[in-house]
Amino acid sequence: MIPRLVDIPQLGTERLILRAPEASDFDVLAPFVMSDRASFIGGGADKDVSHAWRILAILSGHWHLRGYGVYVLQPKGSDKPIGSMGPWNPEGWPEPELSWTIWDADAEGQGYAYEAMVEIRRYAYDVLGWETAVSYIDAANTRSIALAERMGCTIDRAASGPHPDDVVYRHPPFAEVLA
């Protein structure tokens, strides 16, 4: 028997289930982490399966340590996960972040990240009580920058990120998003 993170609330959108990370997600996560598509999140072609396993353990453990964390996205009617996104605040982060990653290249450009992040941001503000949030994005990550801007985020030059190449995108405040 594999224990599950049963206390994690499941969220949903029109096309997606946002659920707790599971061991079975490793089959999709590992190839992503070991590819150059993962270079902006600490992965890359130079990484191995043990590095990918540690990433899954970190995603799962964050829930236990903080009481919130990254959801795994799964299209309704499918058993294949396509990415992970959600509230994220590991030790050493300047402030809580809303993060996103699409693992499956075929799922890129379908609007899944935007759809999930609108719901996740609502959850972070409405349920977790966040007043604001940031997203730390590598300056070369044009796809993530485009998503941040689509979500109404603006560059916060007064804030710093956890990595030197990060650009800090500030999400609109609670009152604007939930109005």
Secondary structure, DSSP 4 states (H G I P E B T S, - for coil): -----TTSPPEE-SSEEEE---GGGHHHHHHHHTSGGGGGGT--TT--HHHHHHHHHHHHHHHHHHS--PEEEEETT-----EEEEEE--TT-SS-EEEEEE--GGGTTSSHHHHHHHHHHHHHHHTS--S--EEEEETT-HHHHHHHHHTT-EE-TTS--SSTTEEEEEPPPHHHH--
